[in-house]
Amino acid sequence: MERRTELYLQNGDFEKARIVFENLIKVNPPDNQGARWELIGIYLAQKDYEAILALDKRYPNEYSAFMAVSILLALIKLGRIKEAEKRIKNVIKNHAITLEYLIDGKPEDLGFEPSYFVPFGRSEGYFYFHYYYKYWDQDAIKFIKKYEKEIRKRANELREELRDEIESLNKLEKLTY
């Protein structure tokens, strides 16, 4: 990320940062730099939930927790509950750990703060929680709590499927530092 844009974000100048990131995805539609993830945070901070839904249309095959769980939040905040109820099934399937962290109000102790994440795993949930939990109010949490039993069951399944996730991240951390 460009230093100027980093300063915009640090100073809370979301409008200038938004312009930079929106221009980035215009000139680089595949967005291999992750500008859309930065935009999600900006849109949440600005309460521009329609913009999050527009990103979903632009990147329909984006399955990260950053996108999927934020789209769910946007639907809830816009009062589009029927759509949120349809969408949550897929979010539970792929991001139950993230939803569990939101319900609990804290991520599980990973033993370290990861620098990288494994998609759909504990580390991705950790990052989502770290950056976006502040945008989840009690009404939004109440909505996902209706699915708590399904969320916890699937979260446990995902932990089993990704049993070596934390060990792999620890090795990666050691290799890069």
Secondary structure, DSSP 8 states (H G I E B T S, - for coil): --HHHHHHHHTT-HHHHHHHHHHHHHH-TT-TT-HHHHHHHHHHHTT-HHHHHHHHHH-TT---HHHHHHHHHHHHHTT-HHHHHHHHHHHHHHHHHHHHHHHHTS----SS--SS--TTSHHHHHHHHHHHGGG--HHHHHHHHTTHHHHHHHHHHHHHHTTTHHHHHHHHHHHH-
